[in-house]
Amino acid sequence: MLYQFYEAQRALMEPFAEFAQASSKMLANPVSPFAQNPLVQRISASYDLMYRLGKDYVKPAFGIQSVHIHGSDVAVQEHIEVNKPFCDLLRFKRFSDNVETLQSLHDMPAVLVVAPLSGHYATLLRDTVRQLLKDHKVYITDWKNARLVPLSEGEFHLDDYVNYVQEFIRHIQSTQGHCHVISVCQPTVPVLAAVSLMASRGETLPLSMTMMGGPIDATKSPTAVNNLAMNKSYDWFENNVIYRVPASFPGAGRRVYPGFLQHSGFVAMNPDRHMNSHYDYFKDLIKGDDASAEQHRQFYDEYNAVLDMDADYYLETIATVFQDFKLVRGTWDVRSETGKIERVRPQDITGCALLTVEGELDDISGSGQTKAALKLCAGIPTEDKHHYEVKGAGHYGIFSGRRWRDLVYPEIVAFIQAHQPKAKKAAVKKPAVRATAKIPAKAKTTATNSRRRATA
């Protein structure tokens, strides 16, 4: 009944939130004779804060319209490549009518970014994607809110997650000829399992894997997040955090770990920080510091937008990763799409380079947890395995913000380029140059219009 009570409360608060927003805008309207009154400014800021605290946060958009590449602004458009019941494989297509820019786009490596399914939407990696688009063809797993998935679509298990990743890798390989994989936080574990199973079957593997801030071995430097999962029993989680979706949603009746419970846990980890942040926002509104206020809004529009996770997937992740440590103990069996039970053997991986990235101050995935993948992947030569610790970075700093752009990204670009097949790039480049040289002067207009439709 907790989920139903929460939804009833949210529905009750919605008109008050809308009223607070309307009142704030009315009082802050510059044409109002009272807009410059200090008391009115405080009342307006109070209403705005009430609206922010009481509103319903929906899934944000990536909002990446263009990126700057080699001196040109390149248009970006989202496209769903593969549609699955619980996830879309999203591609960020880039458009250009500049022949040199277009050629460089075609030559870039294809990268699959596996986003976390741990509460927030894939848009949490917006900064990651925006930066990667400058040098890569970018795909990302866009996980769906389980409360919007009808029961007719079946359940979603950790095994299904692993199978999804394999299907997406194969799809990119079939369309681009190769694939590099980047996993951030939670998906490092299922991604390693997916590639391990592909290696054991003798399938073509990604050219490289980059694993960032994930709980490969949660026994190392346990954090508060790890301790919660380790110290509570499986039955405790099933009895205390699993609820059925109310009738007002397409996924009515589905057992889920609700997003609002996850959000409560996020806030409870650092309540003082969030309280101070909201108070600073209130002061910025009074001072008229629009830039700082907008920065606060953008952060919390993302942070407060959470999704429900299917109960089977969530509970199996708790047991497999944080309680039984099946990956590092070599006891993890996964059911394939055909129903076959297969043992996860990271030591079978060969011909796939591995980079692990950790933040020095990461309070979600502790020191050494991600680096443990290097030892598990014993079949990868030492020269193809690297570890990078980001000094001064917390969990979010390794994939978002200044440290991501200035420190982590250059390492990833160099690593991927070092394992990109040079022969393939040369084969693609040569005919494109010949085709460009043969365009007659009188056909330039037609050729330009054709290039406008070209994508990479």
C-alpha positions as CSV (number, residue, x, y, z in Angstrom):
1,M,0.0,0.0,0.0
2,L,3.0,2.3,0.4
3,Y,3.2,3.0,-3.4
4,Q,-0.5,3.8,-3.5
5,F,-0.2,6.1,-0.6
6,Y,2.7,7.9,-2.2
7,E,0.8,8.4,-5.4
8,A,-2.2,9.7,-3.6
9,Q,0.0,12.2,-1.7
10,R,1.7,13.3,-4.9
11,A,-1.6,13.8,-6.6
12,L,-2.8,15.8,-3.6
13,M,0.3,18.0,-3.7
14,E,0.3,18.6,-7.4
15,P,-2.2,21.5,-7.4
16,F,-0.4,23.2,-4.5
17,A,2.9,22.9,-6.5
18,E,1.3,24.5,-9.5
19,F,-0.1,27.3,-7.4
20,A,3.3,28.0,-5.9
21,Q,4.9,28.2,-9.3
22,A,2.2,30.5,-10.6
23,S,2.5,32.7,-7.5
24,S,6.3,32.9,-7.8
25,K,6.1,34.0,-11.4
26,M,3.4,36.6,-10.8
27,L,5.3,38.2,-7.9
28,A,8.7,38.1,-9.8
29,N,7.2,39.6,-13.0
30,P,9.4,42.6,-13.8
31,V,6.3,44.7,-14.8
32,S,4.9,44.3,-11.4
33,P,5.2,47.5,-9.2
34,F,6.1,45.2,-6.3
35,A,8.8,43.1,-8.0
36,Q,11.7,45.1,-6.5
37,N,10.3,45.0,-3.0
38,P,12.6,42.9,-0.8
39,L,9.8,41.3,1.1
40,V,8.0,40.4,-2.2
41,Q,11.3,39.0,-3.5
42,R,11.5,36.7,-0.5
43,I,7.9,35.6,-0.8
44,S,8.5,34.9,-4.5
45,A,11.7,32.9,-3.8
46,S,9.8,30.9,-1.1
47,Y,7.0,30.0,-3.6
48,D,9.6,29.0,-6.2
49,L,11.4,26.7,-3.6
50,M,8.0,25.2,-2.6
51,Y,7.3,24.4,-6.2
52,R,10.7,22.8,-6.7
53,L,10.3,20.6,-3.6
54,G,6.7,19.6,-4.4
55,K,6.7,19.1,-8.2
56,D,6.8,15.7,-9.9
57,Y,10.1,15.2,-11.8
58,V,9.8,13.4,-15.1
59,K,12.5,11.8,-17.3
60,P,14.8,14.6,-18.6
61,A,15.8,14.9,-22.2
62,F,19.4,14.5,-23.3
63,G,19.0,17.8,-25.1
64,I,22.2,17.4,-27.2
65,Q,21.4,19.4,-30.3
66,S,24.9,19.8,-31.7
67,V,28.6,19.3,-30.9
68,H,31.7,21.2,-32.0
69,I,34.0,18.9,-34.0
70,H,37.2,20.0,-35.8
71,G,36.1,23.6,-36.0
72,S,32.5,22.9,-37.2
73,D,29.2,22.7,-35.4
74,V,27.8,19.3,-36.2
75,A,24.0,18.6,-35.7
76,V,23.0,15.7,-33.5
77,Q,19.8,13.7,-33.6
78,E,18.7,10.8,-31.3
79,H,17.6,7.6,-33.0
80,I,16.3,4.4,-31.5
81,E,18.4,1.6,-33.1
82,V,16.9,-1.4,-31.1
83,N,13.7,-1.4,-29.1
84,K,13.4,-3.9,-26.3
85,P,10.7,-4.1,-23.6
86,F,12.9,-2.7,-20.9
87,C,15.5,-0.7,-22.8
88,D,16.2,1.1,-26.0
89,L,19.5,1.2,-27.8
90,L,19.8,4.9,-28.5
91,R,22.2,6.2,-31.1
92,F,23.3,9.9,-31.4
93,K,23.5,10.5,-35.2
94,R,25.7,13.4,-36.3
95,F,24.9,15.4,-39.5
96,S,27.3,17.5,-41.5
97,D,27.5,19.0,-45.0
98,N,31.2,19.6,-44.8
99,V,33.0,16.8,-46.7
100,E,36.2,16.9,-44.5
101,T,34.1,16.8,-41.3
102,L,31.9,14.1,-42.7
103,Q,34.9,12.0,-43.6
104,S,36.4,12.3,-40.0
105,L,33.0,11.3,-38.6
106,H,32.9,8.1,-40.6
107,D,36.4,7.2,-39.5
108,M,35.6,7.5,-35.8
109,P,35.3,4.4,-33.5
110,A,31.9,3.2,-32.5
111,V,31.3,3.2,-28.7
112,L,28.5,1.6,-26.7
113,V,27.9,3.4,-23.4
114,V,26.1,1.1,-21.0
115,A,24.3,3.4,-18.6
116,P,23.4,2.4,-15.0
117,L,20.1,0.8,-14.2
118,S,20.2,1.9,-10.5
119,G,17.7,4.6,-10.0
120,H,18.4,7.5,-12.4
121,Y,17.8,7.7,-16.1
122,A,20.5,7.3,-18.7
123,T,20.4,11.1,-19.1
124,L,22.6,11.2,-16.0
125,L,25.5,10.5,-18.5
126,R,24.6,13.5,-20.6
127,D,28.1,15.1,-20.1
128,T,29.7,11.7,-20.9
129,V,27.8,11.4,-24.2
130,R,28.4,15.1,-25.2
131,Q,32.1,14.7,-24.8
132,L,32.3,11.3,-26.5
133,L,30.5,12.6,-29.5
134,K,33.5,14.7,-30.4
135,D,35.6,11.7,-31.3
136,H,33.2,8.7,-31.5
137,K,30.0,7.3,-32.9
138,V,28.0,7.0,-29.7
139,Y,25.3,4.5,-28.7
140,I,23.8,4.3,-25.2
141,T,21.4,2.0,-23.3
142,D,18.3,4.0,-22.5
143,W,16.6,2.0,-19.7
144,K,12.9,2.3,-19.3
145,N,10.9,3.0,-16.2
146,A,9.5,-0.5,-15.1
147,R,6.2,1.0,-14.0
148,L,5.5,1.9,-17.7
149,V,6.2,-1.7,-18.9
150,P,3.0,-3.8,-19.1
151,L,3.0,-7.2,-17.3
152,S,2.4,-8.8,-20.7
153,E,6.1,-8.1,-21.5
154,G,7.2,-10.5,-18.8
155,E,9.7,-10.1,-16.0
156,F,13.2,-8.6,-16.2
157,H,16.1,-10.5,-14.6
158,L,19.8,-9.8,-14.2
159,D,20.3,-12.5,-16.9
160,D,18.1,-10.4,-19.3
161,Y,20.4,-7.4,-18.6
162,V,23.4,-9.5,-19.6
163,N,21.6,-10.8,-22.8
164,Y,20.6,-7.2,-23.7
165,V,24.2,-6.0,-23.6
166,Q,25.3,-8.9,-25.8
167,E,22.5,-8.2,-28.3
168,F,23.5,-4.5,-28.5
169,I,27.2,-5.3,-29.0
170,R,26.3,-7.7,-31.9
171,H,24.1,-5.1,-33.4
172,I,26.8,-2.4,-33.4
173,Q,29.4,-4.8,-34.7
174,S,27.0,-5.8,-37.6
175,T,26.4,-2.1,-38.6
176,Q,29.8,-0.5,-37.8
177,G,32.2,-3.5,-38.1
178,H,33.5,-3.1,-34.6
179,C,32.6,-1.9,-31.1
180,H,34.2,-0.4,-28.0
181,V,32.2,-0.6,-24.7
182,I,32.2,1.9,-21.8
183,S,30.3,0.9,-18.6
184,V,29.7,3.4,-15.8
185,C,29.1,2.2,-12.2
186,Q,26.5,-0.6,-11.8
187,P,26.7,-2.1,-15.4
188,T,30.4,-2.9,-15.1
189,V,29.4,-6.3,-13.6
190,P,26.8,-7.4,-16.2
191,V,29.0,-6.0,-19.0
192,L,32.0,-8.1,-17.8
193,A,29.6,-11.1,-17.7
194,A,28.3,-10.4,-21.2
195,V,31.8,-10.2,-22.8
196,S,33.0,-13.2,-20.8
197,L,30.1,-15.3,-22.1
198,M,30.7,-14.1,-25.7
199,A,34.4,-15.1,-25.3
200,S,33.6,-18.5,-23.9
201,R,31.4,-19.1,-27.0
202,G,34.1,-17.9,-29.4
203,E,32.1,-14.8,-30.6
204,T,33.7,-11.6,-31.8
205,L,34.4,-9.4,-28.8
206,P,34.5,-5.7,-28.5
207,L,37.9,-4.2,-29.3
208,S,38.1,-2.7,-25.8
209,M,36.2,-2.4,-22.5
210,T,36.4,0.7,-20.2
211,M,35.0,0.2,-16.8
212,M,34.4,3.2,-14.6
213,G,33.6,3.2,-10.9
214,G,31.8,-0.1,-10.6
215,P,31.4,-2.8,-7.9
216,I,33.3,-5.6,-9.7
217,D,34.5,-6.8,-6.3
218,A,32.4,-5.2,-3.6
219,T,34.4,-6.9,-0.8
220,K,37.2,-4.3,-1.4
221,S,36.9,-1.0,0.5
222,P,33.2,-1.4,1.2
223,T,31.2,1.9,1.2
224,A,28.0,2.8,3.0
225,V,26.1,1.6,-0.1
226,N,27.9,-1.7,-0.1
227,N,27.4,-2.2,3.7
228,L,23.6,-1.7,3.4
229,A,23.4,-4.4,0.7
230,M,25.7,-6.7,2.6
231,N,24.2,-6.3,6.1
232,K,20.6,-6.9,5.2
233,S,19.2,-10.3,4.1
234,Y,17.7,-11.0,0.7
235,D,14.3,-11.5,2.5
236,W,14.6,-8.1,4.2
237,F,14.9,-6.4,0.8
238,E,12.1,-8.3,-0.7
239,N,9.8,-7.6,2.3
240,N,10.7,-3.9,2.8
241,V,11.5,-2.3,-0.6
242,I,9.4,-4.2,-3.1
243,Y,5.9,-3.0,-4.0
244,R,3.4,-3.4,-6.8
245,V,2.8,-0.6,-9.3
246,P,-0.5,1.1,-8.8
247,A,-3.4,0.7,-11.3
248,S,-2.9,4.2,-12.8
249,F,0.3,3.1,-14.7
250,P,0.7,0.8,-17.7
251,G,2.8,-1.5,-15.6
252,A,0.0,-2.0,-13.0
253,G,0.7,-5.0,-10.8
254,R,4.4,-5.3,-11.7
255,R,6.7,-5.9,-8.7
256,V,9.2,-3.1,-8.5
257,Y,11.7,-1.3,-6.4
258,P,10.0,2.2,-6.6
259,G,12.0,5.2,-7.7
260,F,10.7,7.4,-4.8
261,L,12.2,4.9,-2.3
262,Q,15.5,5.0,-4.1
263,H,15.4,8.8,-4.1
264,S,14.8,8.9,-0.4
265,G,17.9,6.7,0.0
266,F,20.0,9.1,-2.2
267,V,19.0,12.1,-0.1
268,A,19.5,10.3,3.2
269,M,23.2,9.7,2.3
270,N,23.9,13.5,2.4
271,P,20.9,15.3,3.9
272,D,23.0,18.4,5.0
273,R,24.4,18.9,1.5
274,H,21.0,18.9,-0.1
275,M,19.5,21.2,2.6
276,N,22.4,23.7,2.1
277,S,22.0,23.5,-1.7
278,H,18.3,24.4,-1.5
279,Y,19.0,27.2,0.9
280,D,21.7,28.6,-1.5
281,Y,19.2,28.4,-4.3
282,F,16.7,30.4,-2.2
283,K,19.4,33.1,-1.7
284,D,20.4,33.1,-5.3
285,L,16.8,33.8,-6.3
286,I,16.7,36.8,-3.9
287,K,20.0,38.1,-5.2
288,G,18.9,37.7,-8.8
289,D,21.7,35.3,-9.5
290,D,20.0,33.6,-12.5
291,A,23.1,31.6,-13.6
292,S,23.5,29.9,-10.2
293,A,19.8,29.4,-9.8
294,E,19.6,27.7,-13.3
295,Q,22.6,25.5,-12.5
296,H,20.7,24.3,-9.4
297,R,17.6,23.6,-11.4
298,Q,19.4,21.6,-14.0
299,F,21.2,19.5,-11.4
300,Y,18.0,18.7,-9.4
301,D,15.9,18.1,-12.5
302,E,18.3,15.2,-13.2
303,Y,18.9,14.1,-9.6
304,N,15.2,14.0,-8.6
305,A,14.1,12.2,-11.7
306,V,14.1,8.5,-10.8
307,L,12.7,5.3,-12.3
308,D,11.3,2.0,-10.9
309,M,13.3,-1.1,-11.3
310,D,11.8,-4.6,-11.9
311,A,12.0,-6.5,-8.6
312,D,13.6,-9.6,-10.0
313,Y,16.5,-7.6,-11.5
314,Y,17.0,-5.6,-8.4
315,L,16.9,-8.5,-5.9
316,E,19.2,-10.7,-8.1
317,T,21.7,-7.8,-8.4
318,I,21.8,-7.5,-4.6
319,A,22.4,-11.2,-4.1
320,T,24.8,-11.7,-7.0
321,V,27.0,-8.6,-6.6
322,F,26.8,-7.6,-3.0
323,Q,26.0,-10.7,-1.0
324,D,27.3,-13.8,-2.8
325,F,30.1,-12.1,-4.8
326,K,29.5,-14.6,-7.6
327,L,31.6,-12.8,-10.2
328,V,34.8,-12.8,-8.2
329,R,34.2,-16.2,-6.7
330,G,33.6,-17.8,-10.1
331,T,30.2,-19.1,-9.3
332,W,27.9,-17.0,-11.5
333,D,25.7,-18.9,-14.0
334,V,23.6,-16.9,-16.5
335,R,20.7,-18.2,-18.6
336,S,21.2,-17.2,-22.2
337,E,18.4,-16.1,-24.6
338,T,18.1,-19.8,-25.7
339,G,17.6,-21.0,-22.1
340,K,21.1,-22.5,-21.8
341,I,22.8,-22.1,-18.4
342,E,26.4,-20.8,-18.9
343,R,29.2,-20.1,-16.4
344,V,30.7,-16.6,-16.4
345,R,34.5,-17.0,-17.0
346,P,36.3,-13.6,-17.3
347,Q,39.6,-15.5,-17.8
348,D,38.3,-16.6,-21.2
349,I,38.5,-13.0,-22.6
350,T,41.3,-12.5,-25.1
351,G,41.7,-10.0,-27.8
352,C,39.8,-7.3,-25.9
353,A,41.7,-4.5,-24.1
354,L,40.6,-3.4,-20.7
355,L,40.8,0.0,-18.9
356,T,39.5,0.5,-15.4
357,V,38.9,4.0,-13.9
358,E,38.3,4.9,-10.3
359,G,37.8,8.1,-8.4
360,E,40.1,8.7,-5.5
361,L,37.2,9.9,-3.3
362,D,34.5,7.7,-4.6
363,D,32.0,7.0,-1.8
364,I,29.8,4.7,-3.8
365,S,32.3,2.2,-5.4
366,G,35.3,2.0,-3.1
367,S,38.9,1.9,-4.0
368,G,40.0,-1.3,-5.8
369,Q,36.5,-2.5,-6.6
370,T,36.7,-1.7,-10.3
371,K,40.4,-2.4,-10.6
372,A,39.6,-6.0,-9.6
373,A,38.5,-6.6,-13.2
374,L,42.2,-6.6,-14.3
375,K,43.0,-9.6,-12.2
376,L,39.8,-11.5,-13.2
377,C,40.6,-11.0,-16.9
378,A,43.7,-13.1,-16.7
379,G,43.6,-14.0,-20.5
380,I,44.1,-10.3,-21.5
381,P,47.9,-9.5,-22.0
382,T,49.3,-7.2,-19.4
383,E,50.2,-4.6,-22.0
384,D,46.4,-4.4,-22.9
385,K,45.3,-3.8,-19.3
386,H,45.5,-0.4,-17.7
387,H,44.2,1.3,-14.6
388,Y,43.6,5.0,-14.0
389,E,42.9,6.7,-10.7
390,V,41.4,10.2,-10.9
391,K,42.9,12.3,-8.1
392,G,40.4,14.4,-6.2
393,A,37.4,12.9,-8.0
394,G,34.3,11.5,-6.3
395,H,31.9,9.1,-8.0
396,Y,30.2,11.5,-10.3
397,G,33.5,13.3,-11.1
398,I,34.8,10.4,-13.2
399,F,32.0,10.7,-15.8
400,S,30.7,14.3,-15.4
401,G,32.1,17.7,-14.9
402,R,35.6,19.3,-15.2
403,R,37.6,16.3,-14.1
404,W,35.8,14.0,-16.5
405,R,36.5,16.4,-19.4
406,D,40.1,17.4,-18.5
407,L,41.5,14.2,-16.9
408,V,39.4,11.1,-17.6
409,Y,38.3,11.7,-21.2
410,P,41.8,12.2,-22.7
411,E,42.8,8.8,-21.1
412,I,39.8,7.1,-22.7
413,V,40.3,8.7,-26.1
414,A,43.9,7.6,-26.2
415,F,43.0,4.1,-25.0
416,I,40.3,3.5,-27.6
417,Q,42.5,4.9,-30.4
418,A,45.3,2.6,-29.4
419,H,43.1,-0.4,-30.0
420,Q,41.3,0.8,-33.1
421,P,42.3,-1.3,-36.1
422,K,44.4,1.0,-38.4
423,A,43.9,-1.1,-41.5
424,K,40.2,-0.6,-41.4
425,K,40.5,3.1,-41.0
426,A,42.8,3.3,-44.1
427,A,40.4,1.2,-46.2
428,V,37.5,3.5,-45.4
429,K,39.4,6.7,-46.0
430,K,40.8,6.0,-49.4
431,P,37.7,5.7,-51.6
432,A,36.0,8.7,-49.9
433,V,38.9,11.0,-50.9
434,R,38.6,9.8,-54.6
435,A,34.9,10.3,-54.6
436,T,35.3,13.9,-53.3
437,A,37.9,14.7,-56.0
438,K,35.6,13.7,-58.9
439,I,32.7,16.1,-58.0
440,P,32.3,18.5,-61.0
441,A,32.1,22.2,-60.3
442,K,28.6,22.5,-61.8
443,A,27.4,19.6,-59.6
444,K,28.5,21.2,-56.3
445,T,25.0,22.3,-55.4
446,T,23.6,18.8,-55.9
447,A,26.5,17.2,-54.0
448,T,26.1,19.5,-51.1
449,N,22.4,18.7,-50.8
450,S,23.3,15.0,-50.7
451,R,25.9,15.5,-48.1
452,R,23.4,17.3,-45.9
453,R,21.6,14.0,-45.6
454,A,24.7,12.1,-44.8
455,T,25.2,10.9,-41.2
456,A,27.8,9.4,-39.0
